[in-house]
Amino acid sequence: MRRILILAALVVSVIGVAAAPVPDAKPEEVGLSSERLALIDRMIDRRIAAREIAGAVTIVARNGKVVHHSARGVVDLESKQPMRTSTMFRIASMTKPVTGVAVMMMVEEGKLRLNDPVSRYIPEFKGQRVAVAAPGATGGARGGRGGNTTPPQFTTVPATRDITIKDLLTHVSGLGSGAMSNSDIDKVARKEGETLAQYIPRLGTTSLEFQPGSRWTYSPGAGFETLGRIVEIVSGMPLDQFFRQRIFDPLGMKDIAFWPTDAQWTRVASVYQRGANGLTKQTPPNDTSSRGIYFRASGGLVSTAEDYIPLGVMLANMGEFNGKHLLGRKTVEMMTAAHVLDTLPGRPAGEGYGLSVRVVTDHTRRGAMLSDGTYGWSGAQGTHFFVDPKEKLVGVLMVQTSIPEMQRDFEDLVAQSVIR
């Protein structure tokens, strides 16, 4: 009997470790202040009381240990289901850094190069053309994606060069980056049931918004979905399987997926939009567009805060996690360097752009407490994460209402908790 109890205890111990891949620590053990970290909860509570958000989950780690993990408010205003640390969120474009890691893995293995033209892997991208607005043209400000029924008027000229892998990672390709390019994408829109392999080649027939490399303009979907297809091609694996086998499982990220299970869906927080009359529940269109068929490398993942933070901890530790090197140190340095500076049109002051992540190049010009070199990204429904490599600090904010100033508040509140 004693032997059985010992074995049972060992099983429980193993399960406990697996359930929390990033260990806990008291804030003071890693140079943070418990009292100061409590200000994060107060900020969230104020937002809830003002009916700006329904609830949120926040998590902070330093030196590879979680020192703050809190759930406030409710998952849904109608059901009043309490927010829990196990709540799942549509992380939208926080999917992009995961795709960035996947691309850099393929670079490490020599299966692609950053300066490779996209056409090397998807021939339809050879010889694209660039849209040029017609003189005096009006309309199409939302590129056919926001209810605008007047398509933009433009002609096209040849692109000076083919777009590259690096162009897509840094949002300087012009693919799906504005009204003109998106109006072309609308003409070849993905059909229900199509995969990345079936849809992405059609993007190569569309016009670019500007000459490659001439400016920075965010490509919400097309750019990174194309990268997702390239990862499939060079790895020989469907993107969801690649993410699971090469990234999620090694990092212990169990509650993250392109399409949650039925059991997981019961833990997914509702999305709300702020307005003059408070919060209005939204139904994201992507809730019905993937269904385990189309793996949106640009923004399709759903995750808990606890399951996303290992990605940040791995990057903060220069590619290493629990004794495994998912990326090499030089690879992480390359990924998180500022390849696009704020001198290029389209970038805000003090903030450059790396390979799938924003990079703080001058925290004083950006008006933030985080160190120069801090990197991360955000999601359309308000989610946000950052890694401060100088301080070995990682923060994840999970919320389902877009409030950019709340993301900055979260960054500052985490930064001000550093006491040594």
N, C-alpha and C positions, 0 to 999 in steps of 0.2 A: 504493500500500500504506500509506504514511504517513497519507494522508487517511482510509483505512478504519479504521486503528488509533485515530486521533483521534476519529472518529465513535463507535467502539465504546466508547471511554473515556467519552464524553459520555453514552451510553446507560446504562452502568454507574453513572455518577454520578447520573443522574436516578432510576434504580431505587433506588439507595441512599437518596436523600432521601425517596422515596415510602414506603419500607419503615419508616422511622423518622420519623414526623411531628414528634415532639418531639426536638430535638437533644440530644446529650450534652455534659456539661461535667465538669471536675474539681470535687469538692465545695468546695475552698478558693476556687475562682473565684467562687462565689456565696455565700460566707460560711458554709459548713458544714464540719464536720471529718470527714475520711475515717476517722480513728481512732474517732470517736464513732459514725459510721454503721455501722461494723463490729459494734457491739453488737447491731444488729438481727439479723444472721446468728447470733450467739451465742445470742440468745433463741430463735430458730427451732430451732437445733440442740438446745437443751435440751429443747424440746417434743417433738422427734422422738425423742430418746434416751429420754424418759419414756413413749414410745408414746402420746402425746396427739394427735399428728397424723402423717400419712404424709409430708407435705412441704408446701412453700409457695413462693410467688413474691412478692417484695416489690419495690416501685418507688417512688422518691421524686424529686420535681422541685422546683426552686426557680427563681424568675425565668424560668420557661418552659424550663428545661433539666433533663434527667434526670441526676441525680448518683449514683444508686444503683439497681441493677437486679440482683436476685439470685434464683437458684433453688436450693432445698435439698431433700434427701430424694428421695422417689419419687412417681410418679404413682399407682402401684397396688402394694400390699404383696405381692400374689401374683406379679405379673409382674416386679417389681423394676425396672420401667422408670424411668429417672432423671427427676426433675423438671427441666424446661427452661423458659427464659423464654418459649418459644412454647406452653407448655401452656395449655389452655383450661379455664375454670372455670364452673360454674353460678353466676351472680352473684345469682340470686334477686331480692330486693327492692332491690338496687342498680340494678335496672331502673327503679325509681320516679323517681329524679332525671332519667333520660333522658326519661321521660314528662312530668316537670315542665318540662323545657326545651321540649318540643314544645308543651305548653299555652301557655307564655309567648310562643312564637313566634306562636301564633294570637292571643294578646292584643295583641301588637305590631301585627299586621295588621288589627286591628279586627274579627276574625271571632268573637270572644267576649269577655266581660268576666268578671272574677273573681267578681263578685257576681251573675252571672246564675244563675237557678235551673236545675238540671239538666233540669227538665221543659220548658224552652224548646227543648231539642234532642232530648229523648227524652220524649214526652208521658206515658208510663206512670209517670213519677216524680212526677206531679202528685197532691197530696193524700195522701201516704203517712201511715201511722199509726205510733205509737210503742208498743213493748211495755212492759207493766207487770207485774212478777212477781206471781203470785197469792199471797195471804197464806199463809205457811207452806209454800210450794212448795219442793220439793227436786228434785235430779237435774238432768241436762242441763248439768253444769259445763263440758263441752267442746263444747256446742252441736251434738252429733251428729257431730262430726268427729274424735273421738279414741276411738271404740269405745264411747261411752256410749250405751246403748240406751234410756235413760229421757229422753224429750224434756222440756224445761223447760215448766212450766205458767205461762201468762201471759194477760192480757187486753190490749186495745189501746185507745189514746186517739188523737185526732187530733194530728198534729204541729203545733206552733205556727207553723211556716212550712215552705216547701219547702226542701230542701237545695240548696246552691249549689256552683258549681265550686270556690270557695275552701274550703268545708267539706270537700270530697273531698281537696283538696291538703294540708289541714292535719290530717286525721283527726279532725275534730269532727262528722262527719255522723251517726254512729251506724249507717251502712250496713255490714252484715257485721262488726260490732264486738263480738260477744259471743255468749253461749249462745243467747239468745232470737232475735236477728236471724239467726244462722247456722242455727238450726233451721228457720226459714222458707226460707232460701236452699237448704237441703238438699232441700226439697220441690220446688224448681224447678231443680234442678241441671242444669248443661250436659250435653248429650248428645254422644257421640262424633261428630265431624264438623261440629258447629255452629260458626259464626263469632261474632265479637263482635256483629254486626248481628242475628243470630238469637237470641242468648242474653241480652244485656244488658237489653233491655226487660223481661224477666221479673223482673229484680231490683227494678224499680220497684213490683212488687206485694208486696214483702216488708216486714216490720215493721222499724223502726229500733230500735236498742238503747236509745237515750235521745233526749231532745229535742235537735235540732240546736244545736250551739254550747255546750251545757251542760257538757261535759267532753271530755277528750282520751282516746280509746281507739283503738288501732291497728286499721286495717282491712287485713288482710293481702292480700286479693284483690279483693273486690267494688268498693271505692272507686276504685282506680286502673284497674281493668279498664273501669269505666264511663267514666273520663276518656279511656282509649284509644279507646273507641267515639266519644266526642265529637270527638276529634281527627280521626278518620276522617270524620265527618259534615261538619265545617266546612272541612276541607282538600280533601275529595273524593278522598282517596287511602286505600288500605289501610294500616294502621299500619306494617307492615314496610317498605313502600315509602317512607312518609313518613320514618321513622327513617333509612333508607338514603340517600335523596336530600337531605334537609334537615340531617341531623346527622352520620351516619357518614362519608359520602364527603367532605364539606367538612373534617372533622377527620382524615381519613386513617385511620379506624378500619375496617380490613379484616377482621380476625378477630373479629368480633362479630356475632351473629345470633340470631334466635329459634329457628332450627332448623339446627344445623351440617350441613355437607355430610358425605358418607361419609368423605372424607379428613380433615376436621376432627375427626370423632368419635374418630379414633384418638389424638388429642391431648387429649381431655377427661379430666380427673382424676377418679378414683373418689371417691365420697362415703363418709365413715366417721362413725360415732357412737361417742362415748366411753362406756365402761362400766367396771364393776369388773374385768372381765377384759381390758381394753385396748380396741382398736378393732374395730368390727364393720361390715363393708361394707353400705351401704344402696343400694336402688334407688329413687331419687326418682320419685314417681308422675308428675311432669310430663314424664319422659322419654318417655312414651307418649301424652301427652294433646294435644300441639300439632300436631306433624307438618306444619308450614307452613300450618295452617288457622286455628288459634286463637292470636292474638297477645297473649300475656299481658302487658299493660302494667304489671301489678303485680309481675312477677317471672320473666319467661320467657327473658331473654337469657343467652347463653353467650359468654364473652369471655376474652381474654388480659389480663394486667396492662398490657402495653404499649399495647393497643388501648383500654383504659378511661381511662388517664391523660390523653389529650388533652381529654376532657370536663372534667376538673378544671382543667387548665391554661387552657382557654378561660374557665371561670368565674372563676378567679383573676385573669385578665387582663381582667375586666369585659366578657366577651362577645366579645373579639377573639382570633383565632387565625390566625397566618401571614398577616396583612394583611386577613383577612375578618372581618366582624362578624356572628356568628351571632345575637347578642342585643345590645341597647343597654345602656349602662352603668346607666341607671336601672332597666331591666328586671331586671338581675342583682341590683341593690340590693334591689328589691322581692321577688324570689324568695328571697333569702337572709336577709331580715329575720326577726326573731322575731315572727310574727303571733300565736302562742300562747305565753303566758308560763308559767313554772313555778308560777304562782299558780292556774292552772286545774287542777282535779282530774285526775290521770292523768299529769302531767309530773313527771320527777325534778328535784331541786334543781339549780339552775344551768344548766338545759337547757330552752330553749324549742323551738318548732317553726316552720319556715318553710313555703314552698310546695314540698313534697316532700323537704325536708331537715331534720334536727335542727340546732339552732343553740345554740352555747355562749353563754349570757348572763352567766354568772359562773363563770370557770374555777376560782376558789378554792372555791366551794360544790360544784362538780362534782368537784373533786379532780383536775384535769388541768393539764398544762403548756401546752397550746395556748391561743392568745390568745382573748379574748372576741371573738365574731363568727365563730369557726371553725364550719364547717358540713359536713355529709356524711350518709352513711347506711351501712347494713350489709345483708348477706344472710343468709338462714336457714342456709346451709351454712358460715358463718364469714367470708365475704368482707367487706371494710370499706374505705371511703375517706373522706378528709377534705380540706378546703381551708381553710387558714389565710390569709385575705386580707391580714391585717396583715403577715405574713412572706412572702407570695407563695409559700407552701409547700403542696405537694400530696403526699399519700401514699396508696398503694393496697396493700392486703394481700389476696392471693388464697390461700385455703385451703379445704378441703372438710370441715371438722369445726368445729362451732359451739363456740367458746370465747370468751365475751364479755370475760373478763379479758385474753385475749391481744390483743384489739383495743385495749384501753386501754394495754397495754404497748407496742404498736407506736406508738401516738400519742406516748407519752412519750419513746420512744427516738428518734423522728424529731425531736421538739421539742428534746431535750437536745443534738442535734447542731449546733444553731445557735450559732455563735461570734461572729458580727457581723451 
